[in-house]
Amino acid sequence: MKEALLLIAHGSRVPAANRDLHEMVRRVREQRDGWIVEPAFLEGTSPSIPEGIAACVRQGAKRVAVIPFFLLPGGHVSDDLPAFVEAARREHPGVEFRMGRPLGGHERVRQLLWEQICELDHE
C-alpha cells in the first residue's frame, strides 16, 4: 500500500516563515525512501491543504498521514484540520486518512523546552 505523509503548517505571506516546513519535507523524503511526502499550509501561501491532499492522491497514495506542524492543539488543530481530513475522506473514499497530534503533545518537545529553560539559567 502506497503511503503518504502530508506535513501541514499554518503558513505565512512571508516566505522565510514557510522555509522550515519545506526543509522538514526535504529531510523526511530523504529518510522515507519510496514514501510520498508533501507540504501544505492552512493559509497565507500554497500549497493549500486540499492541494497537498490532491498531490498525495495523484501520486497513488492509498494511506495519508496528516501531520500537523503545530505546537499546541488550538482551534486550527482541533477544528480546522479535522474538517479538511473529513472532506478528504468524502472526496477520496478509497484512501485512508489518519491525523497525527500537534508537536507540543510529544515528550521530546517538552524535554527540549525544559533544556532551553535550563540554558537560560546558565546565561
PyMOL commands that set and color helices and strands:
alter all, ss='L'
color gray80, all
select helices_A, chain A and resi 15-31+49-58+75-91+103-105+107-121
alter helices_A, ss='H'
color red, helices_A
select strands_A, chain A and resi 3-9+36-41+63-68+96-99
alter strands_A, ss='S'
color yellow, strands_A
deselect
rebuild
show_as cartoon
